[in-house]
Amino acid sequence: MRGAPGDERGALANTVEGYLLARTHHDQAEREAEALCARMPWLTTAQAEDVTRHYLRQRVDLTRQMLLTTTERAAQLRQEYEDRYAALRRDLLRRHAACACAVLACTGGVSTLVCLLGR
């Protein structure tokens, strides 16, 4: 079963956003690695490329781990909020049902009283 077209567009937008975010982090890490190598002029080109490669790998892994941790926490919070919202809705429904029963009981009592007094 296929989702609504809006869902597909939303998924595509999320994928593109994720790619652009990852690309931005990668580019930033690359600039940082180049700046680090520029502060060490004694490195040969091969050494600078090696340092850059290692820095990029470490930074991308760190960023990936941070984003995964953030998404896991967001999922936990979403579940907690949904559970709390469901509990609040149940409580509200229970209270409204109790109030409706009380109003009906009062209405029945008043109606009975009016009938008895009218005789």
Secondary structure, 3 states (H helix, E strand, C coil): CCCCHHHHHHHHHHHHHHHHHHHHHHHHHHHHHHHHHHCCCCCCHHHHHHHHHHHHHHHHHHHHHHHHHHHHHHHHHHHHHHHHHHHHHHHHHHHHHHHHHHHHHHHHHHHHHHHHHHC
